[in-house]
């Protein structure tokens, strides 16, 4: 028997919920230090205790409280985002040179933003390091599809077998992380060009913004690097209806090929566990929005809908201008 849609949700949204078992949740949190920044009185992420122990935390930038289990960036309360980011960057660059963490061997030279309450930009950090701190990251995912006399079909890429993360798995047509300072749709247009060779004018003319999914992922070996690192994410979702003569093509070495999948072929690949975890859930979201999954044909319908929209205990950003 293959994976159910709820199995796929559980694989992605793996961090426990306080409401389900308060005692277990409280005990589980003892495995982590809370990441904080001086002048911002909230928790920004969770760092595994084993990660805290491996870091060399420069005393001029960091305070570690083993009793309260906190790691605090001690830049002045009125520091600029640039000053905070520089302190974090210096620490991470030293750890990368030491070779302390496998995940930093995938250094991207791309920064992700960390936000204070109200969506205020607090700092940024190297993308590959964000799971070490368990901070919220942001991305975009899009489903390119064709709908004609042959029915509804999806353009599904297969990731390169040499890719560091989730090699050889199936993906969404367009997907990628949002760099610091980037807007969601701006990011989507860029990723559509870079990953699927789709012209900007085609993307802008045929794309609908259809919502977002949120989840609290716990990384496994397929993600590359250390396991059990935390990755809470917000993914902005887009539908792209393409004409039959618009064919996505790989534009770099990260994608091997694109193929058209029918609804049934997509369902089977989902049941087989062939999709990258968050890409599987993007398809579940598409199926619900387009009436392919309904309360009448899916016993876990309500659980699926609610679990794709997790409310985080960390601040999140609004990208409204």
Backbone as a ProteinNet text record, in pm:
[ID]
protein_1_A
[PRIMARY]
XXXXXXXXXXXXXXXXXXXXXXXXXXXXXXXXXXXXXXXXXXXXXXXXXXXXXXXXXXXXXXXXXXXXXXXXXXXXXXXXXXXXXXXXXXXXXXXXXXXXXXXXXXXXXXXXXXXXXXXXXXXXXXXXXXXXXXXXXXXXXXXXXXXXXXXXXXXXXXXXXXXXXXXXXXXXXXXXXXXXXXXXXXXXXXXXXXXXXXXXXXXXXXXXXXXXXXXXXXXXXXXXXXXXXXXXXXXXXXXXXXXXXXXXXXXXXXXXXXXXXXXXXXXXXXXXXXXXXXXXXXXXXXXXXXXXXXXXXXXXXXXXXXXXXXXXXXXXXXXXX
[TERTIARY]
84.9	0	87.4	54.5	135.6	104.3	171.9	152.4	19.8	-50.7	-171.6	-133.2	-231.6	-203.9	-167.5	-230.5	-196.2	-56	-13	125	223	191.4	280.1	283.4	169	165.1	247.8	230.9	304.6	455.1	494.5	636.8	696.5	614	662.9	646.5	530	500.8	524.4	652.3	690.1	711.5	729.2	753.3	624.4	634.5	511.4	430.8	303.2	212.3	191	199.3	175.7	35.3	-62	-200.6	-226.1	-150.3	-172.2	-126	-14.9	40.6	133.5	78.6	159.9	283	268.8	381.3	493.2	456	557.4	624.9	545.5	600.1	701.8	666.3	755.9	884.8	873.3	992.6	1077.3	1010.5	1081.7	1163.6	1111.7	1182.8	1314.9	1330.9	1456.5	1573	1542	1646.4	1704.6	1651.9	1690	1723.2	1806.8	1825.7	1743.3	1684.9	1610.9	1708.5	1693.2	1775.8	1709.2	1783.2	1730.1	1831.8	1784.6	1870.3	1845.8	1952.5	1941	1856.6	1759.5	1671.9	1545.2	1532.2	1412.5	1365.1	1262.4	1223.3	1131.1	1174.5	1099.6	1198.8	1150.6	1231.4	1221	1336.2	1342.4	1360.5	1400.2	1422.3	1472	1481.1	1531.3	1658.4	1761	1890.3	1910	1937.8	1963.6	2075.8	2060.1	2164.7	2299.1	2295.7	2420.2	2487.2	2408.4	2463.9	2526.1	2456.9	2510.6	2646	2658.5	2783.4	2898.8	2870.4	2975.8	3025.5	2939	2976.9	3086.4	3172.6	3260.9	3195.4	3134	3057.2	3147.3	3187.8	3272.9	3204.3	3274.2	3214.1	3172.9	3236.6	3200.8	3066.2	3013.5	2887.1	2775.7	2811.9	2713.1	2715.5	2597	2583.9	2505.6	2562.6	2499	2455.1	2327.3	2272.9	2226.6	2307	2275.4	2160.9	2132.2	2020.7	1887.4	1875.8	1752.9	1750.2	1863.6	1878.3	1847.4	1927.5	1915.6	2052	2049.2	2165.6	2126.5	2196.5	2157	2267	2232.8	2322.5	2324	2441.9	2450.1	2486.1	2464.2	2485.2	2397.4	2433.8	2354	2207.3	2120.2	1976.4	1938.9	2017.5	1988.9	2077.2	2135.7	2220.7	2138.9	2205.1	2139.8	2133.1	2043	2041.3	2176.9	2245.4	2377.2	2476.8	2472.6	2564.2	2534.9	2408	2371.6	2413.2	2385.5	2417.8	2566.7	2646.9	2791.2	2842.1	2787.1	2828.5	2795.9	2677.9	2639.7	2729.4	2755	2837.2	2977.9	3037	3172.1	3176	3074.8	3068.3	3052.7	2964.1	2938	3057.3	3125.1	3240.6	3350.8	3369.3	3470	3432.2	3302.3	3258.6	3271.8	3244.4	3259.2	3405.3	3496.7	3639.5	3684.7	3626.4	3659.3	3603	3500.9	3435.9	3351.4	3298.7	3224.4	3096.3	3025.4	2891.9	2884.5	2829.6	2811.5	2723.6	2620.7	2524.8	2590.9	2697.4	2765.8	2855.7	2877.9	2954.1	2872.7	2743	2658.3	2641.7	2742	2739.3	2692.3	2592.4	2527.9	2565.3	2629.3	2652.4	2520.6	2418	2284.6	2229.4	2178.3	2132.3	1980.8	1934.8	1793.2	1769.1	1651.3	1617.8	1555.3	1581.8	1517.7	1442.8	1317.9	1230.8	1192.2	1177.6	1123.8	971.7	901.3	756	716.2	603.2	558	625.1	704.4	772.6	892.2	942.3	1059.2	1184.1	1260.7	1384.4	1487.1	1532.6	1623.1	1767.2	1786.2	1919.9	1904.7	2015.8	2013.8	2130.7	2119.9	2227.1	2235.8	2352.7	2377.4	2268.9	2217.2	2104.7	2130.4	2246.5	2273.6	2278.1	2294.7	2304.7	2170.1	2065.5	1938.1	1882.5	1899.4	1849.8	1926	2049.5	2123.2	2057.5	1994.3	1929.8	1778.8	1723.3	1581.5	1490.6	1539.1	1459.2	1366.1	1261.7	1166.1	1231.9	1216.4	1263	1143.6	1165.2	1056.5	1093.8	993.9	1019.9	896.8	910.9	801.4	793.9	671.9	650.4	538.5	557.8	456.7	427.9	301.9	260.1	223.7	302.4	272.1	188.2	77	-11.1	-71.7	-116.7	-183.8	-322.6	-423.1	-559.5	-620	-640.8	-694.3	-781.2	-798.4	-885.4	-832.1	-704.3	-644.8	-656.6	-724	-742.2	-636.4	-627.5	-533.8	-404.1	-292	-160.6	-61.5	34.8	130.3	271.4	343	484.7	564	623	693.1	841.4	929.2	1073.2	1128.8	1234.9	1309.4	1442.9	1469.9	1592.7	1714.3	1825.5	1948.4	1989.1	2040.1	2085.5	2210.9	2275.7	2396.1	2366.4	2241.1	2205.7	2224.7	2273.5	2307	2184.6	2071.8	1950.1	1845.9	1787.4	1679.8	1713.4	1829.8	1869.8	1773.4	1743.4	1662.4	1514.1	1469.1	1326.7	1250.9	1119.8	1034.9	1010.9	984.3	977.1	852.8	826.8	726.8	788.8	704.8	753.7	855.7	825.5	913.9	919	1038.2	1050	1184.9	1185.9	1313	1295.3	1407.4	1405.9	1413.1	1351.7	1352.5	1473.2	1554.2	1669.1	1622.6	1706.3	1675.4	1649	1541.3	1506.4	1422.7	1393.6	1318.8	1169.9	1086.2	941.9	901.1	789.1	752.3	737.7	659.5	638.2	764.2	841.1	971.1	1058.2	1058.4	1135.4	1082.5	950.3	892	929.2	922.2	958.9	1104.6	1190.8	1333.4	1353.4	1289.7	1306.7	1249.5	1139.1	1079.7	1176	1249.4	1348.2	1468.3	1518.5	1640.5	1620.2	1503	1482.7	1405	1319	1231.2	1239.1	1329.9	1349.5	1221.8	1137.8	1012.8	1034.2	999.5	1019.2	936.7	989.5	923	783.4	765.6	634.2	531.4	574.5	485	444	540.3	511.6	414.9	441.3	356.7	214.5	202.3	70.8	-13.6	49.9	-22	-21	34.3	48.6	-56.9	-115.1	-208.3	-147.5	-152.9	-114.3	-230.3	-202.3	-313.7	-301.5	-207.5	-200.5	-61.6	-56.7	70.9	46.7	151.9	147.6	257.2	233.1	331.8	342.6	463.5	487.2	617.3	635.1	753.5	825.8	921.1	991.9	1109.3	1131.5	1248.9	1331.4	1449.8	1528.2	1574.8	1565.5	1620.1	1741.6	1792.9	1918.6	1906.8	1787.9	1772.3	1797.7	1782.9	1801.9	1948.9	2039.5	2181.8	2227	2344.3	2395.2	2337.9	2347.1	2301.8	2150.6	2108.5	1966.2	1908.6	1776.6	1699.9	1712.5	1776.1	1774	1633.2	1597.6	1460.7	1450.4	1340.7	1323.3	1177.1	1132.2	997.9	997	897.9	898.9	762.2	767.5	651.3	676.5	584	597.7	480.5	510.7	408.2	381.8	253.4	213.1	151.1	186.2	138.4	91.9	-14	-59	-23.5	30.3	67.8	4.6	-99.4	-163.6	-94.6	-35.4	43.4	-27.7	-0.6	-48.8	33.9	-20	46.9	183.4	203.2	331	434.9	402.6	499.5	552	676.8	733.7	849.1	834.5	947.1	1067.4	1185.2	1308.9	1411.3	1495.8	1601.3	1693.4	1732.7	1819.6	1952.2	1964	2088.7	2105.3	2201.6	2230.9	2147.9	2055.9	1980.5	1861.5	1815.8	1700.4	1742.1	1704.3	1738.8	1644.1	1513	1414.3	1278.9	1191.7	1051.7	965.5	862.5	767.5	625.6	530.9	390.4	330.2	269.8	204.8	54	-22.2	-166.7	-197.6	-323.1	-363	-334.8	-371	-351.1	-202.7	-123.3	21	81.4	32.1	80.1	38.7	-85.4	-131.8	-47	-14.4	65.8	206.4	265.8	400.3	398.7	291.7	277.5	269.5	187.8	172.7	303.4	383.9	513.4	621.4	591	691.5	800.6	768.5	870.3	896.2	802.5	818.1	896.2	976.5	1035.9	922.6	944.6	833	746.3	808.2	721.9	653.6	714.3	650.9	527.2	532.3	415.7	298.2	325	217.2	165	249.6	201.9	101.3	125.5	28.5	-101.5	-91	-213.1	-294.6	-225.1	-291.9	-360.8	-292.7	-352	-476	-466	-578.7	-700.4	-677.9	-789.3	-850.4	-766.2	-817.3	-892.9	-854.8	-916.9	-1024.5	-1063.6	-1174.1	-1141.7	-1013.2	-973.3	-982.1	-944.3	-968.4	-1082.1	-1180.1	-1298.3	-1330.9	-1418.3	-1461.2	-1529.8	-1584.1	-1655.9	-1565	-1445.9	-1359.9	-1230.3	-1209	-1085.2	-1118.5	-1098.8	-1136.6	-1059.2	-938.5	-855.9	-860.2	-964.3	-972.3	-945.7	-1016.4	-1001.3	-860.7	-807.9	-672	-570.3	-588.1	-497.4	-499	-618.7	-631.4	-566.8	-592.5	-539.5	-389.3	-338.9	-197.2	-108.1	-164.8	-85.8	-70.3	-134.3	-132.3	-99.6	20.5	62.7	93.7	51	86.7	213.5	316.2	445.4	449.9	538.5	565.4	674	718.5	821.8	760.8	824.5	773.1	783	687.9	691.8	674.2	704.9	706.4	581.8	544.8	448.5	525.2	493.8	567.4	485	376.8	296	374.7	366.8	438	364.7
-120.1	0	123.7	220.1	341.1	441.1	554.3	659.8	731	757.8	837.9	985.2	1070	1213.4	1261.7	1204.6	1243.1	1196.3	1080.9	1036.5	1140.3	1194.1	1292.6	1422.4	1463	1580.4	1556	1438.8	1407.1	1402.1	1363.2	1358.9	1498.5	1596	1732.8	1815	1808.9	1888.5	1800.9	1785.2	1681.2	1731.7	1861.9	1910.6	1897.1	1852.1	1827.2	1954	1934.8	2042.6	2040.4	2155.7	2165.9	2115.3	2151.7	2117.9	1968.3	1891.5	1747.3	1675.7	1724.3	1660.3	1760.4	1846.5	1951	1898.1	1787.6	1733.3	1687.8	1617.1	1571.3	1690.5	1789.9	1908.1	1978.4	1997.2	2065.5	1988.2	1857.1	1772.7	1777.6	1775.4	1777.1	1904.9	2017.3	2144.9	2146.4	2055.4	2049.3	2004.1	1954.5	1915.9	2035	2156.3	2273.4	2392.1	2481.1	2615	2711.8	2810.5	2913.4	3016.9	3051.4	3154.6	3289.5	3384.1	3517.1	3622.2	3744.6	3858	3968.4	4024.6	4133	4247.1	4293.4	4400.4	4352	4220.8	4162.4	4049.9	4076.3	3987.2	3874.2	3799.1	3681.9	3573.9	3451.8	3340.8	3340.9	3332.2	3338.9	3202.8	3103.4	2969.7	2878.9	2750.2	2651.9	2587.8	2580.6	2523.3	2394.1	2284.8	2158.8	2176.1	2114	2120.6	2071.6	1968.7	1915.2	2016.2	2099.7	2205	2314	2351.9	2453.6	2410.3	2282.7	2231.9	2233.1	2219.8	2215.1	2352.9	2453.8	2589	2645.5	2725.6	2812.8	2951.3	2989.1	3113.2	3226.9	3319.9	3431.7	3513.6	3532.6	3599.2	3743.2	3805.1	3943.8	3954.4	3841.4	3845.3	3761	3665.2	3565.8	3543.1	3513.2	3471.5	3340.6	3239.2	3109	3087.9	3065.1	3039.6	2894.2	2809.7	2666.3	2633.1	2722	2699.2	2726.9	2844.1	2879.3	2823.6	2766.4	2710.3	2813.8	2920.3	3024.6	3052.5	3089.8	3141.4	3280.5	3382.8	3520.4	3594.4	3653.5	3744.1	3875	3914.1	4024.9	4158.6	4173.3	4305.3	4407.1	4535.5	4635.2	4633.3	4667.3	4665.5	4754.8	4861.8	4953.9	4926.8	4808	4773.3	4773.6	4800.6	4794	4648.9	4617.1	4482	4442.5	4538.8	4510	4469.7	4534.2	4500.7	4361.5	4329.4	4196.2	4089.8	4118.1	4022	3996.9	4102.9	4088.4	4000.7	4018.3	3935.9	3788.7	3761.8	3623.9	3568.1	3648.6	3602.6	3566.4	3646	3616.6	3482	3455.8	3329.2	3212.1	3226.1	3116.2	3089.4	3194.4	3175.8	3099.2	3125.9	3051.8	2905	2878.9	2740	2666.7	2735.7	2673.6	2636.2	2724.2	2695.1	2580.2	2569.9	2459.7	2327.2	2332.9	2210.9	2143.8	2224.2	2170.5	2101.4	2160.3	2112.4	2073.1	1954.3	1907.1	2001.6	2054.9	2138.1	2263.1	2311.6	2431.5	2402.1	2274.4	2240.9	2270.2	2294.2	2336.1	2486.2	2560.3	2707.7	2764.3	2853	2899.6	3041.9	3117.2	3259.9	3330.7	3291.6	3349.8	3366.9	3484.5	3512.3	3507.1	3450.3	3448.7	3548.7	3610.6	3711.8	3649	3712.4	3677.5	3801.8	3782	3895.9	3900.7	4022.6	4048.7	4057.2	4065.2	4082.3	4202.5	4187.2	4292.7	4289.7	4185	4173.8	4264.7	4319.2	4406.4	4324.9	4368.2	4299.2	4311.9	4197	4195	4169.7	4069	4033.1	3933.6	3902.7	3791.4	3699.5	3577.8	3479.7	3388.1	3328.6	3234.6	3126.7	3105.3	3013.1	2875.2	2818.3	2682.4	2671.8	2786.2	2785.2	2795.4	2835	2861.1	2739.8	2614.9	2502.2	2483.1	2529.7	2520.7	2605.6	2715.7	2807.3	2785.2	2706.3	2675	2793.4	2891.9	3011.1	2986.8	3067.9	3056.3	3101.5	3019.8	3059.4	3065.4	3128.9	3159	3111.8	3063.4	3018.1	3029.8	2988.1	2989.2	2853.7	2809.8	2685.9	2709.4	2660.7	2677.2	2547.5	2528.3	2412.6	2458.7	2416.8	2445.5	2329.7	2363.6	2258.2	2294.7	2189.4	2202.1	2141.5	2208.3	2155.2	2165.4	2047.7	2044.5	1920.9	1877.6	1761.5	1634.3	1634.5	1518.6	1525.3	1629.3	1643.4	1731.8	1725	1806.2	1729.5	1794.3	1731.1	1832.7	1779.9	1863.5	1845.7	1959.1	1951.7	1922.2	1803.3	1756.3	1735	1808.3	1788	1680.9	1617.7	1526.1	1590.6	1594.4	1655.3	1572.6	1641	1572.3	1469.8	1357.3	1253.7	1296.7	1402.9	1451.7	1573.4	1615.7	1731.2	1697.1	1794.5	1769.7	1736.5	1797.4	1776.4	1702	1599.3	1521.1	1478.1	1418	1380.8	1280.7	1303	1210.3	1213.4	1297.2	1300.1	1391.8	1375.7	1462.7	1593.6	1698.3	1834.3	1903.3	2023.1	2108.4	2173.4	2220.7	2276.2	2387.2	2473.8	2584.4	2587.8	2599.1	2606.8	2666.3	2743.3	2800.3	2885.8	2917.1	2997.8	3146.2	3225.7	3370.9	3430.2	3502.1	3570.5	3691.5	3734.9	3854.6	3972.2	4044.6	4162	4133	4005.4	3967	3956.2	3993.5	3977.8	3841.5	3783.1	3648.8	3633.5	3721.4	3701.7	3732	3829.1	3857.2	3732.6	3664.7	3541.3	3434	3423.9	3320.6	3341.5	3463.6	3492.5	3454.5	3487.4	3453.6	3302	3231.4	3086.2	3017.5	3070	3011	3020	3129.1	3144.8	3053.4	3052.7	2977.8	2826.4	2780.1	2636.3	2573.4	2651.3	2592.8	2661.6	2758.6	2830.3	2897.5	2941.9	3007.7	3158	3218.2	3362.3	3443.1	3557.9	3643.3	3682.2	3716.4	3760.6	3647.9	3526.4	3410.9	3385.6	3394.2	3371.1	3476.1	3602	3708.9	3703.6	3655.8	3652.7	3532.8	3427.7	3302.3	3253.5	3331.3	3287.5	3349	3265.6	3310.8	3285.5	3388.1	3371	3302.5	3188.3	3107.9	3077.2	3141.5	3121.6	3084.5	3021.3	2975.1	2852.9	2776.9	2669.1	2697	2652.6	2666.7	2533	2499.2	2369.6	2377.2	2281.9	2279.2	2147.3	2153.4	2033.7	2001.4	1871	1822	1745	1792.9	1741.7	1598	1518	1382.8	1377.1	1257.9	1243.9	1291.6	1289.7	1330.7	1480	1557	1702	1740.2	1646.7	1676	1736.3	1696.8	1749.7	1678.1	1744	1684.6	1658.6	1552.6	1523.4	1588	1598.3	1651.5	1802.9	1871.4	2017.3	2064.8	2181.4	2230.4	2329.9	2319	2402.7	2445.1	2541	2595.5	2681.7	2662.2	2731.7	2786.8	2898.1	2956.2	2945.6	2882.1	2868.5	2938.6	3038.4	3106.6	3023.7	3002.7	2905.3	2974.2	2921.1	2977.3	2865.7	2892.7	2806.3	2874.7	2797.2	2851.4	2764.2	2816.1	2741.9	2776	2674.7	2695.1	2638.1	2697.5	2640.3	2515.9	2432.5	2306.3	2326.7	2442.2	2464.7	2535	2559	2615.6	2501.8	2466.9	2347.3	2387.4	2366.7	2395	2307.6	2364.4	2291.7	2321	2223	2249.2	2360.5	2446.5	2558.5	2549.9	2452.5	2434.1	2285	2250.5	2109	2052.2	2131.9	2085.8	1998.6	2010.3	1933.9	1847.9	1720	1630.2	1645.5	1651.2	1654	1696.2	1740.5	1767	1665.5	1615.8	1525.9	1565.6	1539.8	1564.8	1445.9	1472.5	1369.3	1393.6	1288	1298.2	1305.5	1333.2	1334.7	1199.3	1091.3	958.3	924.6	963.3	938.5	1017.3	1139.7	1222.1	1160.3	1115.6	1049.6	927.3	849.7	729.3	763.5	866	908.4	960.8	1028.8	1073.9	953.9	856.3	736.9	659.1	666	596.3	670.9	794.7	874.2	927.2	951.4	995.5	1145.4	1222.3	1367.5	1414.2	1518.8	1590.8	1627.2	1617.6	1630.1	1754.5	1872.9	1991	2000.5	1942.9	1942.6	1853.6	1743.5	1656.6	1733.5	1814.1	1887	1999.5	2059.1	2158.8	2094.8	1970.5	1902.1	1872.4	1835.1	1813.8	1943.1	2054.7	2185.6	2211.2	2182.3	2199.7	2112.3	1985.9	1893.1	1943	2000.1	2051.1	2174	2266.9	2391.3	2367.6	2262.3	2235	2126.7	2090.2	1996.6	1853	1819.4	1680.6	1600.4	1662	1607	1685.7	1616.3	1680.6	1615.9	1678.6	1615.5	1480.5	1462.1	1338.6	1223.1	1254	1142.8	1129.1	1217	1211.9	1214.1	1102.9	1095.6	1190.2	1229.2	1318	1462.8	1498.7	1629.1	1744.5	1751	1862.9	1866.6	1750.9	1745.5	1793.7	1757	1801.5	1953.7	2010.8	2155.4	2232.3	2190.6	2264.9	2245.9	2127.2	2100.2	2166.4	2208.8	2279.6	2427.4	2472.2	2614.2	2629.9	2588.2	2590.3	2732.9	2764.2	2892.6	2872.9	2951.7	2936.6	3011.5	2963.8	3035.9	3140.8	3158.6	3257	3370.6	3489.5	3598.2	3561.6	3612.1	3592.2	3727	3730.1	3856.8	3874.1	3998.6	4035.2	4105	4071	4129.9	4236	4280.4	4386.7	4515.9	4588.1	4715.6	4826.6
0	0	0	-83.5	-93.7	15.7	9.2	107.9	84.6	193.4	184.1	177.2	144.5	144.1	284.5	387.4	524	560.5	509.8	531.4	476.7	359.4	296.4	376.6	430.7	517.6	643.5	703.6	826.8	803.8	683.9	649.8	642	604.3	588	715.6	774.9	894.6	1017.2	1055.5	1152.1	1294.2	1312.2	1447	1528.1	1654.5	1731.2	1757.5	1784.9	1821.3	1971.6	2032.8	2176.3	2211.7	2131.4	2162	2164.9	2086.9	2081.3	2207.1	2264.1	2383.8	2452.6	2539.2	2602.5	2675.6	2746.4	2822.8	2729	2620.2	2524.4	2457.4	2419.1	2351.9	2441.8	2567.4	2661.4	2680.2	2689.6	2703.9	2577	2462.3	2334	2318.1	2363.6	2349.8	2426.8	2522	2596.4	2508.8	2387.8	2292	2217.1	2245.5	2167.2	2257.1	2201.8	2256.7	2172.3	2234.2	2161.6	2107.4	1980.3	1917.2	1936.7	1994.6	2021.4	1976.4	1964.6	1928.6	2030.3	2081.9	2179.4	2121.7	2202.3	2156.9	2090.2	2072.5	2011.1	2103	2180	2288.8	2243	2140.9	2095.1	2055.3	2047.1	1995.5	1843.9	1777.4	1631.3	1566.1	1644.8	1592	1702.6	1671.4	1766.5	1711	1796.4	1759.1	1838.2	1769.8	1839	1942.4	2057.3	2159.9	2106.2	2022.5	1966.2	1874.5	1807.4	1721.9	1808.3	1914.5	2006.4	2059	2093	2150.4	2050.6	1922.3	1820.2	1779.1	1788.1	1745.7	1835.7	1775.7	1852.5	1849.5	1961.5	1967.5	2015.1	1927.8	1970.3	2079.3	2191.5	2307.1	2277.1	2176.7	2145.9	2074.5	2027.4	1954.1	2015.8	2101.8	2142.9	2294.2	2349	2488.4	2491.3	2555.3	2564.9	2709.2	2730.3	2863.7	2866.8	2931.1	2932	3026	3121.6	3213.8	3145.7	3084.9	3012.7	2871.2	2829.3	2695	2587.4	2588.4	2487.5	2424.9	2300	2227.6	2180.4	2228.2	2199.3	2125.4	2011.7	1941.3	2019.4	2069.2	2166.1	2103.9	1974.1	1914.6	1988.2	1988.2	2060.4	2018.6	2113	2085.6	1968.2	1947.9	1836.9	1715.2	1707.8	1593.6	1465.1	1356.1	1225.4	1178.7	1085.4	1029	970.3	912.6	853.8	961.2	1076.2	1184.6	1240.4	1258.3	1306.3	1204.2	1077.8	971.5	964.4	982.8	976.9	1090.5	1209.8	1323.6	1298.9	1244.6	1212.9	1103.1	1000.6	888.1	933.4	1021	1069.5	1141.7	1221.7	1294	1197.9	1101.2	1007.8	916.5	873.9	786.3	857.5	985	1062.6	1076	1098.2	1110.6	977.5	869.1	737.8	712.3	751.2	733.3	821.9	940.8	1031.1	981.9	897.8	850.1	956.2	1047.8	1160.9	1118.6	1023.5	988.5	841.7	817.6	681.1	600.7	665.1	592.4	535.8	600.3	550.6	431.3	400.8	280.6	154.3	174.4	62.7	57.6	100.7	106.2	-27.6	-22.8	-145.3	-185.2	-95.4	-120.6	-152.4	-78.4	-92.5	48.2	78.8	213.9	224.7	337.1	372	484.3	481.5	580.9	705.2	820.1	946.7	993.3	1036.7	1067	1214.3	1264.5	1397.7	1387.5	1501	1494.9	1410.1	1339.9	1250.6	1115.4	1090.1	961.5	946.1	1058.2	1051.4	1020.7	920.1	881.6	993.3	1044.2	1157.9	1116.2	1030.3	983.6	870.1	805	711.6	740.5	688.9	708.3	587.3	571.4	463.2	459.7	340	321.5	382	357	403.4	554.7	623.8	769.4	838	766.7	833.8	908.5	859.5	939.7	1071	1078.1	1204.3	1311.8	1271.1	1365.4	1373.5	1283.1	1286.6	1261.5	1184.4	1157.2	1039	1030.5	920.4	789.7	685.9	553.3	458.3	343.2	250.6	110.8	38.2	-97.1	-184	-308.3	-404.8	-473.7	-501.4	-575.7	-675.4	-796	-898.9	-972	-1008	-1086	-1226	-1323.2	-1463.8	-1518.4	-1581.3	-1629.6	-1764.9	-1832.7	-1961.7	-1945.7	-1998.9	-1992.9	-2131.8	-2194.5	-2331.1	-2347.5	-2471.6	-2497.1	-2432.5	-2397.1	-2329.8	-2177.5	-2128.9	-1985.3	-1922.3	-1790.7	-1713	-1694.9	-1731.9	-1717.7	-1661.5	-1586.5	-1514.2	-1568.7	-1577.8	-1612.1	-1483.9	-1480	-1359.5	-1390.9	-1323.8	-1345	-1251	-1294.3	-1207.6	-1170.9	-1043.3	-994.4	-1036.7	-1056.6	-1094.8	-989.6	-1034.1	-940.2	-864.7	-911.5	-843.1	-755.1	-749.6	-667.5	-520.3	-445.2	-305.3	-221.1	-253.6	-176.4	-259	-201.4	-263.9	-406.2	-427.7	-564.2	-626.7	-754.1	-831.4	-802.5	-709	-675.6	-771.5	-773.5	-854.5	-781.3	-858.8	-805	-860.2	-812.2	-876.3	-999.5	-1089.7	-1216.4	-1192.2	-1095.6	-1058.6	-906.6	-849.9	-704.4	-668	-560.2	-516.1	-392.2	-329	-207.9	-239.4	-151.6	-166.5	-96.6	-169.5	-111.4	-31.4	60.5	139.2	46	71.8	-7.8	-130.2	-156	-275.2	-242.7	-338.9	-327.6	-384.3	-334.8	-379.6	-531	-594.8	-738.7	-818.2	-772.3	-835.5	-833.2	-718.4	-704.3	-799.5	-809	-893.9	-1040.1	-1086.7	-1226.3	-1250.9	-1156.1	-1169	-1173.1	-1081.4	-1075.3	-1199.7	-1253	-1373.3	-1491.5	-1498.8	-1604.4	-1581.5	-1457	-1425.5	-1429	-1385.3	-1370.1	-1484.8	-1548.7	-1649.7	-1785.2	-1799.6	-1926.1	-1975.1	-1883.1	-1921.9	-1932.5	-2045.3	-2063.9	-1964.3	-1926.2	-1827.9	-1871.7	-2000.3	-2044.9	-2038.7	-2066.4	-2058.4	-1914	-1823.1	-1681.2	-1627.9	-1658.5	-1606.3	-1663.4	-1785.2	-1849.2	-1806.6	-1755.9	-1733	-1588.8	-1499.1	-1360.4	-1270.8	-1184.1	-1082.1	-943.8	-858.2	-718.8	-647.3	-582	-529.3	-379.7	-310.5	-166.5	-119.8	-3.8	48.3	137	158.6	256.7	359.6	481.9	588.3	661	702.8	766.8	846.1	936.1	1021.8	995.9	903.8	857.7	950.1	969.3	1040.4	938.5	910	797.3	819.5	711.9	713.7	621.4	600.2	526.1	382	323.7	184.5	164.9	274.4	264.8	255.6	285.4	283.1	415.3	461.3	587.5	708.2	823.2	947.5	945.3	1011.2	1022.2	1148.1	1149.9	1263.2	1280.1	1185.2	1188.3	1153.4	1204.4	1188	1073.6	998.6	880.1	866.7	949	928.7	803.2	718.2	589.4	551.5	479.3	413	262.8	192	47.1	-20.8	-103.7	-182.5	-308.3	-336.2	-437.3	-558.7	-677.4	-803.8	-896.4	-970.9	-1080.2	-1211.6	-1304.4	-1435.3	-1543.7	-1607.6	-1715.3	-1846.2	-1908.6	-2029.7	-2151	-2266.3	-2391.9	-2424.1	-2511.1	-2542.9	-2606.7	-2671.6	-2739.1	-2650.7	-2524.5	-2430.3	-2344.5	-2364.4	-2300.9	-2209.6	-2079.8	-1989.5	-2022.9	-2009.8	-2038.3	-1929.6	-1895.8	-1797.9	-1845.9	-1751.8	-1787	-1713.1	-1623.5	-1549.7	-1522.4	-1439.8	-1413.1	-1298.5	-1242.7	-1126.8	-1165.4	-1290.5	-1337.7	-1455.4	-1452.4	-1561.9	-1680.3	-1650.6	-1758.6	-1704.6	-1793.4	-1762.6	-1837.6	-1770.7	-1835	-1798.9	-1891.4	-1864.1	-1790.2	-1674.2	-1594	-1593.4	-1612.2	-1593.2	-1443	-1410.8	-1270.2	-1206.6	-1273.7	-1216.6	-1201.5	-1299.4	-1288.3	-1172.5	-1151.8	-1040.8	-907.9	-898.6	-776.4	-744.5	-846.2	-823.9	-777.3	-838.8	-797.2	-654	-614.9	-476.7	-383.1	-417.4	-333.8	-323.1	-428	-428	-350.8	-307.3	-236.6	-327.2	-454.2	-549.8	-544.6	-487.4	-485.3	-362.5	-380.9	-268.9	-172.3	-39.8	54.5	39.1	26.9	17.3	-118.8	-221.5	-354	-354.3	-279.5	-267.5	-208.8	-107.2	-40.8	-129.2	-212.7	-308.7	-405.1	-443.6	-529	-454.1	-327.5	-248.9	-243.8	-223.3	-222.4	-356.9	-467.5	-600.8	-615	-574.1	-586.3	-508.1	-392	-311.2	-376.7	-420.2	-478.8	-608.9	-683.1	-812.7	-804.2	-683.1	-666.6	-700	-708.7	-734.3	-604.4	-495.1	-361.9	-299.1	-246.5	-188.3	-54.2	24.8	150.5	127.1	7.2	-22.6	-63.9	-117.1	-162	-82.8	15.8	93.7	243.6	312.3	454.1	544.5	503.8	587.4	539.6	467	401.6	498.1	610	702.9	763.2	795.9	850	747	622.1	516.7	504.6	500.4	481.3	595.9	718.6	833	848.2	820.4	840.8	736.1	626	524.7	557.2	666.6	700.5	848.9	884.3	1023.7	1068.5	1190.3	1249.8	1331	1300	1367.3	1499.7	1588.3	1712.1	1694.4	1570.3	1538.5	1455.8	1456.3	1371.1	1223.2	1146.5	1001	932.1	804.2	730.8	646.7	624.7	522.1	411.1	286.8	174.4	102.6	168.4	109.5	106.1	-3.3	-16.7	59.7
[MASK]
+++++++++++++++++++++++++++++++++++++++++++++++++++++++++++++++++++++++++++++++++++++++++++++++++++++++++++++++++++++++++++++++++++++++++++++++++++++++++++++++++++++++++++++++++++++++++++++++++++++++++++++++++++++++++++++++++++++++++++++++++++++++++++++++++++++++++++++++++++++++++++++++++++++++++++++++++++++++++++++++++

